[in-house]
Amino acid sequence: MSEFAANAIEMDTSPIMQGGEAAKAADFANYFCSYAYLYHQKQMLMDHVRMKAYHAAIVGNRSLFEGKVVLDVGTGSGVLAIWAAQAGASKVFAVEYTDMANHARRLVEANGLSHIVEVIQSSVEDLQLPCQVDIIVSEWMGYILLRESMLDSVIRARNRWMKPGGSMFPSHATMLFSAISFEEDREVKVNEYISSMRDWEGFAEQMSSMYNVKMDALTPNFKKEQEDYYVYSGLWTELKPEHVVGQPVVMKRLDLNTCTLKDSEGVDPINFRLDVPFDSTVSGFAGWFTVDFNGSREMPVSQRVVLSTGPEAGYTHWGQQVFYLKHSIDCPAGHTFEGQVSMTRQDKNKRLYNLNLQFRIPQEEGSEQKLVYEIP
């Protein structure tokens, strides 16, 4: 049995796009609806790191696309489908769940490619095609790769519609994790938390003096609520290379040609060691990803392309997700962070994740910390 056939019979236990009409309507409101607006599409189309990588990967591998049948999962405005047609594909199915499909259809027509590109407004889960495809193209990645959980739908599309020996674009993904030093940014968030707590103190005094109601019993709950919001939530940030402390470690690798729905559930706990190469004030940690366009074993590319969202790549709309400490740590050169990191789906929204982190600095007693960050 081929690796693709094996994937096709995988048991589907993913919570994404499952359930009745009410559940799907809620999922549409929480996730899909923003992608129906051109301003959102424009933000992604103006991400030139993203655009140049996909353009080079598709148009630069014309020999792989010529005469092939292509499926573009989540086509949005249809640009990737247009490039696939320009690269010589004989047929491109461009599937889009939102009303952005109407704009995509108009753009395809304006570029004279309606005879090749067929825009289909449908979810991947309800998609019907007349044939299997040779290549699946998709820009499915969210913050720190997995956020939004579009990968589940991409895997379903592959399992159902890609021919054995076909190829995924991108074909591989890598999640990276590092210590960072960015005190200016961390202090902004911590000061917002401090300001919020001072505001609560004034509010509690006012409630007592004006209305004879003591609010002290709720202070611990408010403090926890504000800590979770200001401190223990992942943040979009644009880091520079000098903010990264030491070498990042790999959290997870994915081969998109063979990975399973279980792989999209999160990141299993991995042990890490981060070395501090020079005296640093460690503000927290950060995660980002790269994707590679290598093709598959049966359909390798002639021009390999890497799309990085790391600090060295410059601006991308993905940025980096940072996880700041409430209190920074001054670390001399030679100190290390040893610990474990994982990502798990949130109970309240299965498209989102929590990052679970525990670490210690062996050179310092009492340095152990165990933290959970919500990635909103």
Wavefront OBJ file of the C-alpha trace (Angstrom):
o trace
v 0.000 0.000 0.000
v 1.367 3.447 -0.897
v 1.894 6.094 1.773
v -0.981 8.102 0.301
v -3.385 5.175 0.381
v -2.417 4.570 3.994
v -3.253 8.174 4.823
v -6.601 7.892 3.073
v -7.873 5.311 5.556
v -6.760 7.252 8.636
v -9.500 7.534 11.244
v -10.738 11.127 11.304
v -11.033 12.204 14.940
v -10.275 15.887 14.305
v -12.826 18.298 15.846
v -12.333 20.818 13.019
v -15.343 21.282 10.674
v -17.237 18.505 12.416
v -20.713 18.468 13.926
v -24.040 19.832 12.776
v -24.988 23.023 10.990
v -24.896 25.063 14.201
v -21.308 23.977 14.895
v -20.253 24.781 11.329
v -21.974 28.184 11.504
v -20.064 28.984 14.697
v -16.812 27.875 13.069
v -17.550 30.109 10.089
v -18.205 33.098 12.369
v -15.098 32.471 14.482
v -12.661 31.749 11.679
v -13.723 31.933 8.050
v -15.710 35.153 7.864
v -12.724 37.530 8.070
v -11.221 35.907 4.975
v -14.199 37.096 2.912
v -12.915 40.692 2.995
v -10.517 42.072 0.426
v -8.646 44.105 3.041
v -7.628 40.835 4.723
v -6.571 39.308 1.411
v -4.623 42.470 0.600
v -2.662 42.149 3.851
v -1.488 38.685 2.811
v -0.839 39.691 -0.809
v 1.378 42.544 0.400
v 3.519 40.095 2.378
v 6.315 39.907 -0.175
v 8.309 37.230 1.657
v 5.233 35.014 1.361
v 4.439 36.024 -2.207
v 7.969 35.660 -3.577
v 8.347 32.205 -2.028
v 5.084 30.834 -3.458
v 5.704 32.447 -6.845
v 9.215 31.008 -7.049
v 8.001 27.590 -5.905
v 5.172 27.361 -8.449
v 6.342 29.305 -11.494
v 9.959 28.277 -10.890
v 8.952 24.591 -11.114
v 7.048 24.790 -14.397
v 8.212 21.322 -15.427
v 6.393 19.854 -12.424
v 3.132 21.720 -13.108
v 2.934 21.355 -16.891
v -0.065 19.243 -17.864
v -0.940 18.485 -14.240
v -4.251 18.728 -12.380
v -3.922 21.014 -9.336
v -6.100 21.666 -6.280
v -5.699 24.981 -4.457
v -7.095 24.591 -0.933
v -8.386 27.875 0.486
v -7.694 29.834 -2.683
v -8.776 33.185 -1.236
v -8.407 35.742 -4.032
v -7.201 33.021 -6.394
v -3.616 34.171 -6.934
v -1.970 30.795 -6.256
v -4.417 29.113 -8.636
v -3.577 31.709 -11.300
v 0.136 31.010 -10.864
v -0.467 27.254 -11.148
v -2.259 27.858 -14.463
v 0.516 30.169 -15.645
v 3.009 27.415 -14.775
v 1.292 25.106 -17.250
v -1.312 23.175 -15.240
v -3.982 21.673 -17.479
v -6.688 22.123 -14.828
v -6.824 23.936 -11.494
v -9.621 23.462 -8.974
v -9.603 26.480 -6.648
v -11.743 25.817 -3.582
v -12.832 28.662 -1.278
v -15.445 28.411 1.492
v -16.233 32.125 1.813
v -17.759 34.623 -0.612
v -14.203 35.571 -1.554
v -14.819 32.873 -4.169
v -16.762 35.466 -6.178
v -13.744 37.806 -6.226
v -11.445 34.908 -7.122
v -13.679 33.954 -10.032
v -13.655 37.554 -11.264
v -9.852 37.751 -10.965
v -9.395 34.475 -12.869
v -11.634 35.763 -15.655
v -9.776 39.100 -15.804
v -6.511 37.205 -16.243
v -7.902 35.097 -19.090
v -7.651 31.762 -17.269
v -11.273 30.676 -16.855
v -10.674 27.790 -19.258
v -8.138 26.322 -16.814
v -9.067 27.552 -13.314
v -12.431 26.514 -11.893
v -13.342 28.309 -8.674
v -15.553 26.199 -6.410
v -17.263 27.716 -3.362
v -17.271 24.893 -0.850
v -15.627 23.663 2.288
v -12.947 21.043 1.737
v -15.063 18.629 3.724
v -18.020 18.958 1.300
v -15.913 19.274 -1.852
v -16.789 17.159 -4.866
v -14.320 16.854 -7.759
v -14.570 14.868 -10.995
v -11.085 13.412 -10.576
v -8.066 13.165 -8.324
v -5.255 15.713 -8.569
v -1.497 15.594 -9.041
v -0.568 18.588 -6.870
v -2.180 20.339 -3.913
v -1.213 23.950 -3.331
v -2.268 25.743 -0.163
v -1.273 28.631 2.047
v -2.714 27.137 5.226
v -0.196 28.230 7.864
v -1.251 30.249 10.895
v 0.730 31.960 13.618
v 3.419 29.614 14.960
v 2.316 27.328 12.101
v -0.651 25.503 13.627
v -2.931 28.307 14.835
v -6.330 28.307 13.052
v -6.057 24.557 12.402
v -6.457 24.786 8.627
v -3.967 21.941 8.369
v -6.747 19.495 9.237
v -8.672 20.436 6.083
v -5.518 20.294 3.953
v -4.787 16.765 5.174
v -8.378 15.723 4.430
v -8.057 17.142 0.923
v -4.813 15.234 0.402
v -6.209 11.974 1.766
v -9.253 12.151 -0.473
v -8.146 13.883 -3.654
v -4.386 13.557 -4.242
v -3.187 10.757 -6.483
v -0.616 8.307 -5.110
v 2.773 9.812 -5.840
v 1.394 13.345 -5.967
v 2.991 16.371 -4.312
v 2.088 18.933 -1.676
v 3.084 22.613 -2.013
v 4.562 23.326 0.496
v 5.864 19.855 1.223
v 7.519 20.256 4.649
v 7.182 22.469 7.712
v 9.379 23.099 10.748
v 8.434 24.811 14.019
v 11.220 26.629 15.913
v 11.509 27.858 19.499
v 14.061 30.164 21.108
v 14.864 32.358 24.087
v 14.675 36.085 23.340
v 15.758 39.408 24.809
v 13.349 42.254 24.006
v 12.834 44.188 27.211
v 11.222 47.243 25.605
v 8.341 45.130 24.327
v 8.013 42.975 27.443
v 7.905 46.017 29.729
v 5.039 47.515 27.733
v 2.872 44.461 28.408
v 3.898 44.147 32.059
v 3.244 47.859 32.638
v -0.202 47.461 31.110
v -0.840 44.700 33.629
v 0.446 46.843 36.513
v -1.744 49.757 35.380
v -4.772 47.488 35.220
v -4.179 46.290 38.788
v -3.773 49.875 40.044
v -7.043 50.743 38.340
v -8.691 47.838 40.158
v -7.357 49.069 43.504
v -8.886 52.500 42.875
v -12.134 50.903 41.773
v -12.249 48.709 44.910
v -11.663 51.724 47.171
v -14.417 53.637 45.377
v -16.854 50.743 45.718
v -16.122 50.597 49.445
v -16.318 54.340 50.143
v -19.274 55.159 47.909
v -21.397 52.024 48.010
v -20.222 50.145 51.129
v -19.324 47.031 49.110
v -15.950 45.383 49.710
v -14.446 43.985 46.496
v -11.363 42.353 48.071
v -12.821 38.875 47.700
v -12.611 39.218 43.905
v -9.110 40.704 43.750
v -7.314 37.331 43.292
v -9.699 36.419 40.450
v -9.209 39.772 38.732
v -5.436 39.468 39.140
v -5.441 36.011 37.524
v -7.662 37.268 34.705
v -5.375 40.210 33.979
v -2.190 38.133 34.242
v -3.593 35.677 31.725
v -4.515 38.511 29.361
v -1.457 40.756 29.600
v 1.322 38.351 30.562
v 0.382 34.754 29.803
v -0.939 35.220 26.286
v 1.109 34.760 23.164
v 1.694 38.016 21.295
v 2.352 38.851 17.652
v 5.695 40.635 17.501
v 8.195 41.499 14.813
v 11.535 40.420 16.222
v 14.950 41.295 14.846
v 17.819 38.794 14.709
v 19.565 40.537 17.613
v 16.589 39.747 19.870
v 17.242 36.011 19.579
v 19.393 34.525 22.347
v 21.458 31.562 21.171
v 20.316 28.968 18.662
v 16.636 28.047 18.304
v 15.533 24.449 18.760
v 13.121 22.461 16.600
v 9.708 21.925 18.189
v 8.183 19.847 15.407
v 8.781 18.759 11.821
v 6.039 17.841 9.367
v 6.186 16.080 6.018
v 2.981 17.367 4.433
v 2.995 14.468 1.961
v 2.563 11.925 4.762
v 1.585 13.648 8.050
v -1.665 12.668 9.749
v -4.563 14.421 11.422
v -3.031 13.427 14.736
v 0.023 15.498 13.822
v -2.179 18.594 13.601
v -3.449 18.156 17.170
v -0.466 20.070 18.521
v 3.104 19.504 19.610
v 3.877 16.563 21.858
v 6.104 17.452 24.837
v 9.714 17.807 23.739
v 12.733 18.351 25.933
v 14.917 21.292 25.028
v 18.191 22.920 25.994
v 18.848 26.550 25.097
v 22.384 27.826 25.653
v 23.014 31.492 26.486
v 26.162 32.409 24.511
v 26.625 35.907 25.950
v 25.448 37.948 28.933
v 21.729 38.480 28.311
v 18.521 39.637 29.904
v 16.099 36.938 28.836
v 12.634 38.447 28.363
v 10.902 35.232 27.398
v 10.622 32.871 24.468
v 9.382 32.949 20.883
v 8.169 30.585 18.203
v 8.034 30.745 14.404
v 8.171 28.396 11.437
v 9.586 27.649 8.029
v 8.016 25.753 5.144
v 9.896 24.059 2.304
v 8.796 23.430 -1.259
v 10.657 20.209 -2.072
v 7.916 18.228 -3.814
v 7.632 14.544 -2.995
v 9.778 11.466 -3.503
v 7.948 10.671 -6.738
v 7.669 14.313 -7.875
v 10.745 16.210 -6.664
v 11.087 19.871 -7.565
v 13.906 21.227 -9.710
v 14.018 24.488 -7.737
v 13.777 24.192 -3.979
v 12.306 27.144 -2.115
v 12.187 27.908 1.625
v 9.722 30.331 3.188
v 10.891 31.480 6.624
v 8.913 33.527 9.122
v 11.905 33.857 11.445
v 13.418 37.169 12.569
v 16.122 36.869 9.914
v 13.536 36.898 7.115
v 12.207 40.403 7.699
v 8.527 41.296 7.888
v 5.860 38.664 7.272
v 2.222 38.908 8.293
v 2.820 35.875 10.518
v 5.494 37.672 12.548
v 6.655 35.669 15.554
v 4.670 34.569 18.582
v 6.357 35.700 21.800
v 5.782 34.378 25.293
v 7.079 36.891 27.796
v 8.051 36.187 31.382
v 6.453 38.284 34.103
v 9.959 38.908 35.421
v 12.946 38.873 33.085
v 16.026 36.812 33.943
v 19.587 38.128 33.842
v 21.773 35.329 32.517
v 25.563 35.321 32.329
v 27.191 33.713 29.318
v 27.275 29.935 29.664
v 23.963 29.554 31.474
v 21.371 27.239 29.972
v 17.615 26.830 29.943
v 16.532 23.218 30.213
v 12.908 22.253 30.027
v 9.961 20.968 28.095
v 7.552 22.637 25.684
v 4.326 21.441 24.074
v 1.220 22.789 22.354
v -2.324 21.579 22.948
v -5.700 22.607 21.549
v -7.798 24.920 23.663
v -11.018 23.518 25.084
v -13.028 26.650 24.256
v -11.886 26.901 20.619
v -10.328 23.878 18.952
v -8.776 26.016 16.200
v -6.554 27.678 18.802
v -3.738 26.342 20.993
v -2.049 26.760 24.345
v 1.711 26.653 24.715
v 2.780 24.723 27.805
v 6.246 25.519 29.084
v 8.363 24.399 31.996
v 12.019 25.170 32.437
v 14.857 25.607 34.879
v 18.349 27.086 34.829
v 20.643 24.395 36.257
v 23.150 27.020 37.381
v 20.536 28.750 39.592
v 18.666 27.199 42.512
v 14.932 27.773 42.629
v 14.741 28.795 38.974
v 12.016 26.317 38.011
v 8.944 27.767 36.313
v 5.855 26.063 34.885
v 3.730 28.295 32.646
v 0.764 28.057 30.283
v 0.278 30.649 27.540
v -2.900 31.017 25.534
v -2.304 31.708 21.836
v -5.319 33.898 20.954
l 1 2 3 4 5 6 7 8 9 10 11 12 13 14 15 16 17 18 19 20 21 22 23 24 25 26 27 28 29 30 31 32 33 34 35 36 37 38 39 40 41 42 43 44 45 46 47 48 49 50 51 52 53 54 55 56 57 58 59 60 61 62 63 64 65 66 67 68 69 70 71 72 73 74 75 76 77 78 79 80 81 82 83 84 85 86 87 88 89 90 91 92 93 94 95 96 97 98 99 100 101 102 103 104 105 106 107 108 109 110 111 112 113 114 115 116 117 118 119 120 121 122 123 124 125 126 127 128 129 130 131 132 133 134 135 136 137 138 139 140 141 142 143 144 145 146 147 148 149 150 151 152 153 154 155 156 157 158 159 160 161 162 163 164 165 166 167 168 169 170 171 172 173 174 175 176 177 178 179 180 181 182 183 184 185 186 187 188 189 190 191 192 193 194 195 196 197 198 199 200 201 202 203 204 205 206 207 208 209 210 211 212 213 214 215 216 217 218 219 220 221 222 223 224 225 226 227 228 229 230 231 232 233 234 235 236 237 238 239 240 241 242 243 244 245 246 247 248 249 250 251 252 253 254 255 256 257 258 259 260 261 262 263 264 265 266 267 268 269 270 271 272 273 274 275 276 277 278 279 280 281 282 283 284 285 286 287 288 289 290 291 292 293 294 295 296 297 298 299 300 301 302 303 304 305 306 307 308 309 310 311 312 313 314 315 316 317 318 319 320 321 322 323 324 325 326 327 328 329 330 331 332 333 334 335 336 337 338 339 340 341 342 343 344 345 346 347 348 349 350 351 352 353 354 355 356 357 358 359 360 361 362 363 364 365 366 367 368 369 370 371 372 373 374 375 376
